[in-house]
């Protein structure tokens, strides 16, 4: 199964695109589009996306990005449960703002986590230790805030995507860089959509 996912699906600009990368592209775009619409189906689609990207990033020796997919699967299961039992208004899940204390905790985790993970990845001969470390920590913070339906999750996703795009291009993962470009556009749309939803509740 893994050999099949790593086999070439198509060649783009001289770079072979594997089935894992292609399926990650499809499920990733669909997942973020569902998050923008606050549709709970984003979680099972997202978990499938994590499996495909786990295979892809492991083959590119991006160890933190690979391990992140395992954490995403666990967080996806937790988030699925949280959204099933979350507070609703008129049938819609309520989105919230993040408090200063929680944002400060997220910032502290980002700084400390990046530093520690950078040292681990440098020792593990990761292909891009600092970028892999900082994007991993950004994504963990973003996913945690997403699980609790916080608007600020989109800001962390946007910053992470702005780093992911050139990182994956440098590794020849053209289609993955393209899907993260799509993610970036969807994150901006998600930020606007969730902000409007929050304002509607506050009226």
C-alpha positions as a Markdown table, in Angstrom:
| # | Residue | x | y | z |
|---|---|---|---|---|
| 1 | Unk | 0.0 | 0.0 | 0.0 |
| 2 | Unk | 2.8 | 2.4 | 0.9 |
| 3 | Unk | 4.7 | 1.6 | -2.2 |
| 4 | Unk | 1.7 | 2.3 | -4.3 |
| 5 | Unk | 1.1 | 5.7 | -2.6 |
| 6 | Unk | 4.8 | 6.6 | -3.2 |
| 7 | Unk | 4.6 | 5.6 | -6.9 |
| 8 | Unk | 4.3 | 8.3 | -9.6 |
| 9 | Unk | 0.9 | 9.6 | -10.5 |
| 10 | Unk | 2.0 | 12.3 | -12.9 |
| 11 | Unk | 5.1 | 14.4 | -13.7 |
| 12 | Unk | 4.9 | 18.2 | -13.3 |
| 13 | Unk | 7.7 | 20.4 | -14.5 |
| 14 | Unk | 10.2 | 17.5 | -14.3 |
| 15 | Unk | 9.1 | 16.6 | -10.8 |
| 16 | Unk | 7.2 | 13.3 | -10.2 |
| 17 | Unk | 4.0 | 13.7 | -8.3 |
| 18 | Unk | 3.1 | 10.6 | -6.2 |
| 19 | Unk | -0.3 | 9.2 | -5.5 |
| 20 | Unk | 0.1 | 10.3 | -1.9 |
| 21 | Unk | 0.8 | 13.9 | -2.9 |
| 22 | Unk | -2.2 | 13.9 | -5.4 |
| 23 | Unk | -4.6 | 12.4 | -2.8 |
| 24 | Unk | -3.3 | 14.8 | -0.2 |
| 25 | Unk | -4.0 | 17.7 | -2.6 |
| 26 | Unk | -7.6 | 16.5 | -3.1 |
| 27 | Unk | -8.5 | 15.7 | 0.5 |
| 28 | Unk | -6.7 | 18.8 | 1.8 |
| 29 | Unk | -8.5 | 21.2 | -0.4 |
| 30 | Unk | -11.8 | 19.6 | 0.5 |
| 31 | Unk | -11.1 | 19.5 | 4.2 |
| 32 | Unk | -10.3 | 23.3 | 4.4 |
| 33 | Unk | -13.3 | 24.1 | 2.3 |
| 34 | Unk | -15.5 | 22.2 | 4.8 |
| 35 | Unk | -13.9 | 24.0 | 7.7 |
| 36 | Unk | -14.7 | 27.4 | 6.2 |
| 37 | Unk | -18.3 | 26.3 | 6.0 |
| 38 | Unk | -18.1 | 24.9 | 9.6 |
| 39 | Unk | -19.1 | 21.5 | 8.3 |
| 40 | Unk | -18.1 | 18.6 | 10.7 |
| 41 | Unk | -17.2 | 16.4 | 7.8 |
| 42 | Unk | -13.9 | 18.2 | 7.7 |
| 43 | Unk | -12.7 | 15.9 | 10.4 |
| 44 | Unk | -12.9 | 12.5 | 8.6 |
| 45 | Unk | -11.7 | 14.1 | 5.4 |
| 46 | Unk | -8.9 | 15.7 | 7.3 |
| 47 | Unk | -7.8 | 12.4 | 8.9 |
| 48 | Unk | -7.6 | 10.8 | 5.5 |
| 49 | Unk | -5.5 | 13.8 | 4.4 |
| 50 | Unk | -3.2 | 13.3 | 7.3 |
| 51 | Unk | -2.5 | 9.7 | 6.3 |
| 52 | Unk | -1.6 | 10.7 | 2.8 |
| 53 | Unk | 0.7 | 13.5 | 3.9 |
| 54 | Unk | 2.3 | 11.2 | 6.5 |
| 55 | Unk | 3.5 | 8.9 | 3.7 |
| 56 | Unk | 4.5 | 11.9 | 1.6 |
| 57 | Unk | 6.5 | 13.8 | 4.2 |
| 58 | Unk | 8.3 | 10.6 | 5.5 |
| 59 | Unk | 9.5 | 9.9 | 1.9 |
| 60 | Unk | 10.9 | 13.5 | 1.8 |
| 61 | Unk | 12.7 | 13.2 | 5.2 |
| 62 | Unk | 10.6 | 15.9 | 6.7 |
| 63 | Unk | 10.3 | 14.1 | 10.1 |
| 64 | Unk | 8.6 | 16.8 | 12.1 |
| 65 | Unk | 6.0 | 17.3 | 9.3 |
| 66 | Unk | 5.5 | 13.5 | 9.3 |
| 67 | Unk | 5.1 | 13.3 | 13.1 |
| 68 | Unk | 2.7 | 16.2 | 12.9 |
| 69 | Unk | 0.3 | 14.2 | 10.8 |
| 70 | Unk | 0.1 | 11.6 | 13.6 |
| 71 | Unk | -0.7 | 14.3 | 16.1 |
| 72 | Unk | -3.3 | 15.7 | 13.6 |
| 73 | Unk | -5.0 | 12.4 | 13.5 |
| 74 | Unk | -5.3 | 12.4 | 17.3 |
| 75 | Unk | -6.4 | 16.0 | 17.4 |
| 76 | Unk | -8.8 | 15.4 | 14.5 |
| 77 | Unk | -10.6 | 12.7 | 16.5 |
| 78 | Unk | -10.7 | 15.0 | 19.5 |
| 79 | Unk | -12.0 | 17.9 | 17.4 |
| 80 | Unk | -14.6 | 15.7 | 15.8 |
| 81 | Unk | -16.0 | 14.9 | 19.3 |
| 82 | Unk | -15.8 | 18.5 | 20.4 |
| 83 | Unk | -17.7 | 19.7 | 17.3 |
| 84 | Unk | -20.3 | 17.0 | 17.8 |
| 85 | Unk | -21.0 | 18.3 | 21.3 |
| 86 | Unk | -20.2 | 22.0 | 20.8 |
| 87 | Unk | -22.6 | 24.9 | 21.5 |
| 88 | Unk | -24.9 | 25.8 | 18.6 |
| 89 | Unk | -27.1 | 28.8 | 17.7 |
| 90 | Unk | -29.9 | 28.2 | 15.2 |
| 91 | Unk | -28.2 | 24.8 | 14.3 |
| 92 | Unk | -24.8 | 26.4 | 13.6 |
| 93 | Unk | -21.7 | 25.9 | 15.7 |
| 94 | Unk | -20.8 | 29.0 | 17.6 |
| 95 | Unk | -17.3 | 30.5 | 17.0 |
| 96 | Unk | -15.5 | 32.4 | 19.7 |
| 97 | Unk | -12.6 | 34.7 | 20.3 |
| 98 | Unk | -9.4 | 33.6 | 22.1 |
| 99 | Unk | -8.6 | 35.3 | 25.4 |
| 100 | Unk | -5.4 | 37.1 | 26.1 |
| 101 | Unk | -4.2 | 34.5 | 28.6 |
| 102 | Unk | -4.8 | 31.6 | 26.1 |
| 103 | Unk | -3.1 | 33.6 | 23.3 |
| 104 | Unk | -0.1 | 34.2 | 25.6 |
| 105 | Unk | 0.1 | 30.5 | 26.3 |
| 106 | Unk | 0.0 | 29.7 | 22.6 |
| 107 | Unk | 2.8 | 32.2 | 22.0 |
| 108 | Unk | 4.9 | 30.6 | 24.7 |
| 109 | Unk | 4.3 | 27.2 | 23.3 |
| 110 | Unk | 5.3 | 28.4 | 19.8 |
| 111 | Unk | 8.6 | 29.9 | 21.0 |
| 112 | Unk | 9.6 | 27.1 | 23.4 |
| 113 | Unk | 8.3 | 24.3 | 21.1 |
| 114 | Unk | 10.1 | 25.6 | 18.1 |
| 115 | Unk | 13.4 | 25.8 | 20.0 |
| 116 | Unk | 13.2 | 22.3 | 21.4 |
| 117 | Unk | 12.0 | 20.7 | 18.2 |
| 118 | Unk | 14.7 | 22.5 | 16.2 |
| 119 | Unk | 17.4 | 20.9 | 18.4 |
| 120 | Unk | 15.8 | 17.5 | 18.0 |
| 121 | Unk | 15.4 | 17.8 | 14.2 |
| 122 | Unk | 19.0 | 19.1 | 13.8 |
| 123 | Unk | 20.2 | 16.0 | 15.6 |
| 124 | Unk | 18.0 | 13.8 | 13.4 |
| 125 | Unk | 19.4 | 15.3 | 10.2 |
| 126 | Unk | 16.0 | 16.8 | 9.2 |
| 127 | Unk | 16.0 | 18.3 | 5.7 |
| 128 | Unk | 14.9 | 21.8 | 7.0 |
| 129 | Unk | 15.0 | 21.7 | 10.8 |
| 130 | Unk | 14.0 | 25.3 | 11.7 |
| 131 | Unk | 11.2 | 25.7 | 9.1 |
| 132 | Unk | 10.0 | 22.2 | 9.9 |
| 133 | Unk | 10.0 | 23.0 | 13.6 |
| 134 | Unk | 8.2 | 26.4 | 13.4 |
| 135 | Unk | 5.6 | 25.2 | 11.0 |
| 136 | Unk | 4.9 | 22.2 | 13.1 |
| 137 | Unk | 4.3 | 24.3 | 16.2 |
| 138 | Unk | 2.2 | 26.9 | 14.3 |
| 139 | Unk | 0.0 | 24.1 | 13.0 |
| 140 | Unk | -0.4 | 22.5 | 16.4 |
| 141 | Unk | -1.5 | 25.8 | 17.9 |
| 142 | Unk | -3.9 | 26.4 | 14.9 |
| 143 | Unk | -5.4 | 22.9 | 15.2 |
| 144 | Unk | -5.9 | 23.3 | 18.9 |
| 145 | Unk | -7.7 | 26.6 | 18.4 |
| 146 | Unk | -9.7 | 25.1 | 15.5 |
| 147 | Unk | -11.0 | 22.3 | 17.7 |
| 148 | Unk | -12.4 | 24.8 | 20.1 |
| 149 | Unk | -13.7 | 27.0 | 17.2 |
| 150 | Unk | -11.6 | 30.0 | 17.9 |
| 151 | Unk | -11.3 | 32.6 | 15.1 |
| 152 | Unk | -7.6 | 33.2 | 15.8 |
| 153 | Unk | -6.9 | 29.7 | 14.5 |
| 154 | Unk | -7.0 | 31.1 | 11.0 |
| 155 | Unk | -4.1 | 33.6 | 11.7 |
| 156 | Unk | -1.8 | 30.7 | 12.8 |
| 157 | Unk | -2.8 | 28.7 | 9.7 |
| 158 | Unk | -2.1 | 31.7 | 7.4 |
| 159 | Unk | 1.4 | 32.2 | 8.8 |
| 160 | Unk | 2.1 | 28.5 | 8.6 |
| 161 | Unk | 0.9 | 28.3 | 5.0 |
| 162 | Unk | 3.1 | 31.3 | 4.0 |
| 163 | Unk | 6.1 | 29.3 | 5.2 |
| 164 | Unk | 5.0 | 25.9 | 3.9 |
| 165 | Unk | 4.7 | 27.0 | 0.3 |
| 166 | Unk | 8.3 | 27.9 | -0.3 |
| 167 | Unk | 9.5 | 25.0 | 1.9 |
| 168 | Unk | 7.7 | 22.4 | -0.3 |
| 169 | Unk | 8.7 | 24.1 | -3.5 |
| 170 | Unk | 12.3 | 23.8 | -2.4 |
| 171 | Unk | 11.8 | 20.1 | -1.9 |
| 172 | Unk | 10.3 | 19.6 | -5.4 |
| 173 | Unk | 6.8 | 19.0 | -3.9 |
| 174 | Unk | 5.1 | 21.2 | -6.5 |
| 175 | Unk | 1.5 | 19.9 | -6.1 |
| 176 | Unk | 1.8 | 20.1 | -2.3 |
| 177 | Unk | 3.0 | 23.7 | -2.6 |
| 178 | Unk | 0.0 | 24.4 | -4.8 |
| 179 | Unk | -2.4 | 22.9 | -2.4 |
| 180 | Unk | -1.0 | 25.0 | 0.4 |
| 181 | Unk | -1.5 | 28.0 | -1.8 |
| 182 | Unk | -5.1 | 26.9 | -2.0 |
| 183 | Unk | -5.1 | 26.5 | 1.7 |
| 184 | Unk | -3.9 | 30.0 | 2.1 |
| 185 | Unk | -6.7 | 31.4 | 0.0 |
| 186 | Unk | -9.2 | 29.3 | 1.9 |
| 187 | Unk | -7.8 | 30.4 | 5.3 |
| 188 | Unk | -8.4 | 34.0 | 4.3 |
| 189 | Unk | -11.9 | 33.1 | 3.3 |
| 190 | Unk | -12.4 | 31.2 | 6.5 |
| 191 | Unk | -11.2 | 34.1 | 8.6 |
| 192 | Unk | -13.7 | 36.4 | 7.0 |
| 193 | Unk | -16.5 | 33.8 | 7.2 |
| 194 | Unk | -15.9 | 33.0 | 10.9 |
| 195 | Unk | -15.6 | 36.7 | 11.8 |
| 196 | Unk | -18.9 | 37.5 | 10.1 |
| 197 | Unk | -20.5 | 34.5 | 12.0 |
| 198 | Unk | -19.2 | 35.8 | 15.3 |
| 199 | Unk | -20.4 | 39.3 | 14.6 |
| 200 | Unk | -23.9 | 37.9 | 13.7 |
| 201 | Unk | -24.1 | 36.1 | 17.1 |
| 202 | Unk | -23.0 | 39.3 | 19.0 |
| 203 | Unk | -25.8 | 41.4 | 17.4 |
